[in-house]
Amino acid sequence: MIRREYLTGLILAGGRASRMQPGAVESAPSGRSVRHGPRGGRSPDLAVSDGGIPPIEKGLVLLRDEPLVVHARRFLAGQVSQVVISANRRVEAYARYGKVFTDDPDIGPDAGPLAGIYSALVRIDTPWLVVTPVDVINPPSDLVPRLADVIARQKTQAAYATTTRSHPLCMMVHAGLAPSLRNYLLGGDRKVMLWLESAGAVPAHFDNDEYAFGNINTLADLEYAEATWAGAAGTA
């Protein structure tokens, strides 16, 4: 088993959250249309845009009166030696919750989640990195030990979660894979699963229902989670 002191947790919060931005209209799981309104679960950390409506930074939106980044940090904190955050905007706001790494400019702007993972891999002082997206609000409580177990059993440098489908951004990866990830990104590739496969990553299967890895992509998702989220507060 990989010991806690060998693990750093990374919260991926560097995306643009384009489906959450002002003016977006989407269907809630209930089937009802939801439009961004005057509050919309926004964090007070967000600056007002020229149109008078703040741009939405997903990791700072509020769920049960706490930013999503706080829920993600709470989940990881008890299982790793430290928690860091990948963010490219609102860095000062995110810094309240942990050390923030921005993407390497050599990789290029908006290069996707692998760019955030690479920036963490070359900066951490532990051999292993545990990755979770900021918008996965209810990961399985045994995510970290299960990933560590499959890595130990199969003697590999990376593992990712699966249920009836793959959840590649819930992963554990060794810092020794940083050079291969850099080459992959500089080659113009961005697909997470393709890189994991090339790195010899193995799946760790979870029998939980899909909600265990459900994420918040839209304001409708946020509203639905606010109304239905039960029991996750103790594990996320």
Backbone hydrogen bonds in HBPLUS format (Angstrom, degrees):
<---DONOR---> <-ACCEPTOR-->    atom                        ^
c    i                          cat <-CA-CA->   ^        H-A-AA   ^      H-
h    n   atom  resd res      DA  || num        DHA   H-A  angle D-A-AA Bond
n    s   type  num  typ     dist DA aas  dist angle  dist       angle   num
A0006-TYR N   A0003-ARG O   2.93 MM   3  5.55 159.0  1.97 118.9 125.9     1
A0007-LEU N   A0004-ARG O   2.97 MM   3  5.32 165.3  1.99 120.3 122.6     2
A0128-TRP N   A0006-TYR O   3.11 MM 122  6.00 145.4  2.24 165.0 175.3     3
A0081-SER N   A0007-LEU O   2.85 MM  74  5.76 160.1  1.89 150.1 154.2     4
A0008-THR N   A0128-TRP O   3.01 MM 120  6.31 147.6  2.12 140.8 150.1     5
A0130-VAL N   A0008-THR O   2.77 MM 122  6.10 164.6  1.79 160.3 164.8     6
A0009-GLY N   A0082-GLN O   2.83 MM  73  6.15 175.0  1.83 162.3 163.2     7
A0084-VAL N   A0009-GLY O   2.77 MM  75  6.13 164.9  1.80 166.1 168.4     8
A0010-LEU N   A0130-VAL O   2.68 MM 120  5.95 159.8  1.72 170.7 171.7     9
A0132-THR N   A0010-LEU O   3.02 MM 122  6.38 156.9  2.07 171.2 177.5    10
A0011-ILE N   A0084-VAL O   2.95 MM  73  6.38 156.8  2.00 149.6 156.3    11
A0086-SER N   A0011-ILE O   2.87 MM  75  6.09 172.7  1.88 162.5 162.8    12
A0012-LEU N   A0132-THR O   2.98 MM 120  6.23 162.1  2.02 143.0 148.7    13
A0134-VAL N   A0012-LEU O   2.98 MM 122  5.49 156.4  2.04 147.2 140.5    14
A0013-ALA N   A0086-SER O   2.76 MM  73  5.38 143.1  1.90 143.7 156.1    15
A0020-MET N   A0017-ALA O   2.96 MM   3  5.48 162.6  1.99 118.8 123.8    16
A0021-GLN N   A0018-SER O   3.45 MM   3  5.48 168.1  2.47 104.3 107.7    17
A0024-ALA N   A0021-GLN O   3.05 MM   3  5.84 157.3  2.10 147.7 150.9    18
A0026-GLU N   A0034-VAL O   3.29 MM   8  5.70 161.7  2.32 150.7 155.0    19
A0034-VAL N   A0026-GLU O   2.93 MM   8  5.70 157.3  1.98 166.0 173.3    20
A0028-ALA N   A0032-ARG O   2.84 MM   4  5.38 175.4  1.84 152.3 153.8    21
A0031-GLY N   A0028-ALA O   2.71 MM   3  5.21 162.3  1.74 120.3 126.7    22
A0042-ARG N   A0039-ARG O   3.12 MM   3  5.94 158.5  2.17 126.4 131.6    23
A0062-LEU N   A0041-GLY O   2.60 MM  21  5.07 160.1  1.64 152.9 158.4    24
A0046-LEU N   A0043-SER O   3.33 MM   3  6.05 174.7  2.33 122.7 123.3    25
A0052-GLY N   A0049-SER O   2.96 MM   3  5.36 162.4  2.00 114.9 119.6    26
A0060-LEU N   A0057-GLU O   2.89 MM   3  5.58 154.8  1.95 124.5 132.7    27
A0061-VAL N   A0058-LYS O   3.15 MM   3  5.46 164.5  2.17 112.8 117.5    28
A0069-VAL N   A0059-GLY O   2.92 MM  10  5.03 152.7  1.99 152.5 143.8    29
A0068-LEU N   A0061-VAL O   3.01 MM   7  6.13 135.2  2.22 160.9 172.6    30
A0063-LEU N   A0066-GLU O   2.78 MM   3  5.37 167.9  1.80 146.1 146.0    31
A0066-GLU N   A0063-LEU O   3.16 MM   3  5.37 154.6  2.23 106.4 113.8    32
A0070-VAL N   A0067-PRO O   2.91 MM   3  5.43 138.7  2.08 112.5 123.5    33
A0072-ALA N   A0068-LEU O   3.03 MM   4  6.37 162.1  2.07 155.6 160.5    34
A0073-ARG N   A0069-VAL O   2.91 MM   4  6.02 155.2  1.98 140.6 147.8    35
A0074-ARG N   A0070-VAL O   2.92 MM   4  6.07 157.1  1.97 147.2 153.3    36
A0075-PHE N   A0071-HIS O   3.16 MM   4  6.42 154.5  2.23 145.1 151.0    37
A0076-LEU N   A0072-ALA O   3.23 MM   4  6.53 161.7  2.27 150.3 153.8    38
A0077-ALA N   A0073-ARG O   2.86 MM   4  5.77 159.2  1.91 157.9 163.4    39
A0079-GLN N   A0076-LEU O   2.86 MM   3  5.49 165.0  1.89 128.4 133.3    40
A0085-ILE N   A0099-LYS O   2.82 MM  14  6.12 155.3  1.88 161.0 166.2    41
A0101-PHE N   A0085-ILE O   2.77 MM  16  6.10 162.2  1.80 164.9 169.9    42
A0087-ALA N   A0101-PHE O   3.18 MM  14  6.31 152.4  2.26 139.4 147.7    43
A0094-TYR N   A0090-ARG O   3.06 MM   4  6.41 162.7  2.09 156.9 161.7    44
A0095-ALA N   A0091-VAL O   2.90 MM   4  6.04 142.3  2.05 145.1 156.0    45
A0096-ARG N   A0093-ALA O   3.32 MM   3  5.83 162.9  2.35 110.1 115.2    46
A0097-TYR N   A0094-TYR O   2.88 MM   3  5.69 165.5  1.90 125.7 130.5    47
A0107-ILE N   A0104-ASP O   2.97 MM   3  5.63 152.4  2.05 119.3 126.7    48
A0108-GLY N   A0105-PRO O   3.15 MM   3  5.25 136.0  2.35  99.1 110.7    49
A0115-ALA N   A0112-GLY O   3.12 MM   3  5.78 142.2  2.27 115.8 124.8    50
A0116-GLY N   A0113-PRO O   3.06 MM   3  5.19 120.5  2.43  99.5 113.7    51
A0117-ILE N   A0113-PRO O   3.03 MM   4  6.38 154.6  2.10 151.3 158.8    52
A0118-TYR N   A0114-LEU O   2.88 MM   4  6.07 157.8  1.93 146.1 151.9    53
A0119-SER N   A0115-ALA O   3.05 MM   4  6.27 163.4  2.08 146.2 150.1    54
A0120-ALA N   A0116-GLY O   3.15 MM   4  6.38 147.7  2.26 141.1 149.2    55
A0121-LEU N   A0117-ILE O   2.91 MM   4  6.15 162.2  1.94 153.6 158.7    56
A0122-VAL N   A0118-TYR O   3.21 MM   4  6.47 150.8  2.30 156.3 161.3    57
A0123-ARG N   A0120-ALA O   2.97 MM   3  5.18 157.2  2.02 110.2 117.7    58
A0124-ILE N   A0120-ALA O   2.99 MM   4  5.94 146.9  2.11 169.6 171.4    59
A0175-ALA N   A0127-PRO O   2.83 MM  48  5.33 165.2  1.86 147.9 149.8    60
A0129-LEU N   A0173-VAL O   2.86 MM  44  5.32 156.4  1.92 154.1 162.1    61
A0173-VAL N   A0129-LEU O   2.86 MM  44  5.32 157.9  1.91 150.3 157.6    62
A0131-VAL N   A0171-MET O   2.78 MM  40  5.21 172.9  1.78 157.5 159.8    63
A0171-MET N   A0131-VAL O   3.22 MM  40  5.21 137.2  2.41 126.4 138.3    64
A0136-VAL N   A0133-PRO O   3.35 MM   3  5.67 172.8  2.36 111.9 113.7    65
A0216-ILE N   A0135-ASP O   3.02 MM  81  5.13 136.7  2.22 123.6 136.1    66
A0143-LEU N   A0140-PRO O   3.07 MM   3  5.25 152.9  2.14 121.6 118.9    67
A0146-ARG N   A0142-ASP O   3.03 MM   4  5.98 155.4  2.09 152.0 159.2    68
A0147-LEU N   A0143-LEU O   3.03 MM   4  6.21 158.8  2.08 152.3 157.8    69
A0148-ALA N   A0144-VAL O   2.97 MM   4  6.17 166.3  1.99 157.2 161.3    70
A0149-ASP N   A0145-PRO O   2.85 MM   4  5.92 150.1  1.94 140.4 148.7    71
A0150-VAL N   A0146-ARG O   3.12 MM   4  6.32 163.4  2.14 148.8 151.5    72
A0151-ILE N   A0147-LEU O   3.12 MM   4  6.31 153.6  2.20 146.7 154.1    73
A0152-ALA N   A0148-ALA O   2.99 MM   4  6.21 159.4  2.03 147.8 153.2    74
A0153-ARG N   A0149-ASP O   2.91 MM   4  6.12 161.7  1.95 152.3 157.4    75
A0154-GLN N   A0150-VAL O   2.97 MM   4  5.93 158.0  2.02 141.4 147.3    76
A0155-LYS N   A0151-ILE O   2.78 MM   4  5.48 114.1  2.22 137.5 150.6    77
A0156-THR N   A0151-ILE O   3.33 MM   5  5.27 151.2  2.42 131.9 140.2    78
A0174-HIS N   A0157-GLN O   2.88 MM  17  5.24 144.3  2.01 163.4 163.1    79
A0202-VAL N   A0158-ALA O   3.09 MM  44  6.54 150.6  2.18 134.2 136.8    80
A0159-ALA N   A0172-MET O   2.92 MM  13  5.39 150.2  2.01 151.3 158.6    81
A0172-MET N   A0159-ALA O   2.88 MM  13  5.39 152.4  1.96 151.3 156.3    82
A0160-TYR N   A0202-VAL O   3.07 MM  42  6.48 147.0  2.19 147.0 154.7    83
A0204-ALA N   A0160-TYR O   2.74 MM  44  5.89 147.9  1.84 160.7 164.0    84
A0161-ALA N   A0170-CYS O   3.04 MM   9  5.78 145.3  2.17 159.5 170.3    85
A0167-HIS N   A0161-ALA O   2.79 MM   6  5.21 156.7  1.85 159.0 151.2    86
A0162-THR N   A0204-ALA O   3.01 MM  42  5.97 142.4  2.15 147.8 141.8    87
A0206-PHE N   A0162-THR O   2.80 MM  44  6.04 152.9  1.87 160.3 168.3    88
A0163-THR N   A0165-ARG O   2.80 MM   2  5.06 162.0  1.83 147.5 152.5    89
A0170-CYS N   A0167-HIS O   3.03 MM   3  5.83 166.5  2.05 126.7 131.0    90
A0177-LEU N   A0174-HIS O   3.04 MM   3  5.89 170.5  2.05 124.6 127.4    91
A0178-ALA N   A0175-ALA O   3.09 MM   3  5.67 168.1  2.10 121.9 123.7    92
A0181-LEU N   A0177-LEU O   3.05 MM   4  6.30 155.1  2.11 155.9 163.8    93
A0182-ARG N   A0178-ALA O   2.89 MM   4  6.12 158.4  1.94 157.7 163.5    94
A0183-ASN N   A0179-PRO O   3.06 MM   4  6.30 166.2  2.08 151.1 154.0    95
A0184-TYR N   A0180-SER O   3.01 MM   4  6.14 153.6  2.08 141.3 148.8    96
A0185-LEU N   A0181-LEU O   2.95 MM   4  6.19 161.3  1.99 152.8 156.7    97
A0186-LEU N   A0182-ARG O   2.85 MM   4  6.06 167.2  1.87 158.6 162.4    98
A0187-GLY N   A0183-ASN O   2.98 MM   4  6.04 131.4  2.22 136.3 148.3    99
A0189-ASP N   A0184-TYR O   3.31 MM   5  5.86 147.2  2.43 164.9 155.8   100
A0188-GLY N   A0185-LEU O   2.91 MM   3  5.25 160.8  1.95 111.6 117.1   101
A0195-TRP N   A0191-LYS O   3.28 MM   4  6.55 157.3  2.34 145.8 151.1   102
A0196-LEU N   A0192-VAL O   3.00 MM   4  6.30 165.6  2.03 156.4 160.7   103
A0197-GLU N   A0193-MET O   2.95 MM   4  6.14 163.0  1.98 151.6 155.7   104
A0198-SER N   A0194-LEU O   3.07 MM   4  6.26 154.4  2.14 141.6 148.7   105
A0199-ALA N   A0195-TRP O   2.90 MM   4  6.13 135.7  2.10 146.1 159.0   106
A0199-ALA N   A0196-LEU O   3.10 MM   3  5.01 128.1  2.38  92.3 106.4   107
A0201-ALA N   A0196-LEU O   2.93 MM   5  5.19 167.1  1.95 155.5 151.2   108
A0200-GLY N   A0197-GLU O   3.15 MM   3  5.18 162.0  2.18 104.0 108.9   109
A0212-ALA N   A0209-ASP O   2.97 MM   3  5.89 159.7  2.01 126.6 131.7   110
A0213-PHE N   A0210-GLU O   3.03 MM   3  5.76 154.0  2.10 119.0 124.9   111
A0214-GLY N   A0211-TYR O   2.98 MM   3  4.51 168.4  2.00 100.7 103.4   112
A0222-LEU N   A0218-THR O   3.08 MM   4  6.45 153.1  2.15 143.4 150.8   113
A0223-GLU N   A0219-LEU O   2.90 MM   4  6.15 158.1  1.95 146.3 151.6   114
A0224-TYR N   A0220-ALA O   2.92 MM   4  6.13 159.0  1.97 148.4 154.2   115
A0225-ALA N   A0221-ASP O   2.87 MM   4  6.10 160.1  1.91 150.4 155.7   116
A0226-GLU N   A0222-LEU O   2.90 MM   4  6.10 156.1  1.96 148.6 155.4   117
A0227-ALA N   A0223-GLU O   3.10 MM   4  6.33 146.5  2.21 142.2 150.5   118
A0228-THR N   A0224-TYR O   2.91 MM   4  6.04 146.3  2.02 149.8 159.3   119
A0229-TRP N   A0225-ALA O   2.83 MM   4  4.96 153.1  1.91 140.2 142.9   120
A0235-THR N   A0232-ALA O   2.83 MM   3  5.30 155.8  1.89 117.4 125.4   121
A0236-ALA N   A0232-ALA O   2.84 MM   4  5.71 135.6  2.04 166.2 177.4   122
